[in-house]
Amino acid sequence: MTPNSKTRIMLFGTFDVLHRGHLNFFKQARALSKNPYLIVSVARDKNVSRIKGHRPSISERRRLDAVKKILLIDKAVLGGLNSHLPHIIKQHPDIIALGFDQKNYVNNLQSDLKKRGLIVKIFRLKPYKRHIYKSSIIKMLKNKP
């Protein structure tokens, strides 16, 4: 990497309800490098349904459009439909930043990418007021009578 090149940092999420916890997530990811280029992968509707057991409140296109408007983000893309690996390899990140609660696709991620020729560092980021700023909690509170 040359001194002026950017460190490509990739992170993933549903981003169904954007909140301060997400903004903190983006800031923590950017702080992993002095010269970051932040790539945010927005989960596909079908994958959210499979992983979380319900469809997101907002469509993948609308969630992608909302994420693209955040100034901390350099690039926003839709996640892979059938496999997460080709999607990650295409973006060629130097670093992958995982949220404190992300459990899907993380087992063997580093070794699976290495087998495909991509060497990445993986960091687990810290929660930001986890009992307040979590989409599922915000949705639940919003729907209370």
N, C-alpha and C positions, 0 to 999 in steps of 0.2 A: 504494500500500500504506500503510495506517495504521500508526502506531508500535506498536500492540499486535497487529497481524496477524502471522501466522506465514508464513514463507517455505516454500513447498511444494517439497520436494526429492524427486525420484524417482530410484530406481536399480533395476537389473534383474539377475537372476541365476537360476541353476538351484537352487543351495543344496541339492544332493543330499547332501552331507556338510557340516554346519555346523561351522566351525572358527574359530580365532582370526583368521585372515585375513579372514573375513567380518565378524567383530566390528570389526576395524580399519577395514574398508570402510564400515561403518555409522557409525563414529565420525568418519571423515574427511568423510563426506557431511554429517553434522550440523554439523561445524565450518565449513561453507561459509556459515553464517548465524548471527547472534546469537539468532534466534528461529525455529529450524527445526521443520518438520513433515515427518517422514520417511515417504515412501511407498515400499514395496518391492514390486516386481513379480516374482512367481515364475513362471519359464518353464513353459509347458504341456508335457506329456509329448511330444506330437506334434512340437512345435517343437524340443525337445531332440534327439529322434531324427533329425530332418532336419538340424540344424546339427552335432551332435556325432557322428552316425553310430551312436548306440546309445541305448537307452532309459535313463532315470535309474534308479538302484537303488531309489528311493523314489517313490511316486506323487505327482502334483502336489498332491493334497489333503493328504497327510501332510506334504509339504514346506511347504505353505502354513500348516498348523497349527503346525509347528515354528517357522517364522519369526514368526508372530503372537505367540509367547510371549516374544520378545526385547524387553526393556524399552526399548531404544534406538529401536525402530520404533513409529511412531504408527499406521500403517495398512499392511496387507499385502493384496495382491490377486493374482489369477491374471492372467497376461499374455494378450494377444490371441491368438485362435486362427488367424485368417487374415491379419491385418495388425496391425502394431504401432502405427500412427498413431492410429486411433480410440481405442484403449486409453489412449494417452498423453494425447490431447486430453480424454478424459473425466475424467482426474485433474487436469488443468490445472496442471502444475507450473510453478514459476518457474525452477527449476534442474533439470537432468538431470546426475547424477553417473555417469560411466562408469568401470568397472573398468579396470585397466591393460591387461588382455588382451581386452577386449570389442571384437570386430570386426564382428559382424553387426548390421545395421540402423543403423550409425552414419554411413555415407556419406550426405551430404546431409540428415541428420536435422534439423538446425537450419533449413535452407531449406524442407524439406518441411513442417515444422510451421508455419513462418511463412506459407507459401502457404495454410494452413488456418486462419490467424488466431491462432496461438499463438506468442508471442515467449518464448523460453527462453534461458537461459545454459547452456552445456554445459561441464562440467569433466571432465578425465581425472584420476582419482585414482591415487595411488602404490601400488605393491605392498607387501605386508607379508611379509617373508621369503619371497619368491616360490618359492624352491627347497624350502621346507618346507610352507607353508600354501597349497596348491593342491589342490583336491578330487581331481584325477586322480592326483596324487602320493600323497596319503593313501590312496586306494583301492588303488593299486598296492602300496604298502608293506603294507597290511592283508592283501592276498591272497598275499603272498610266503610260501613254506613255511618 
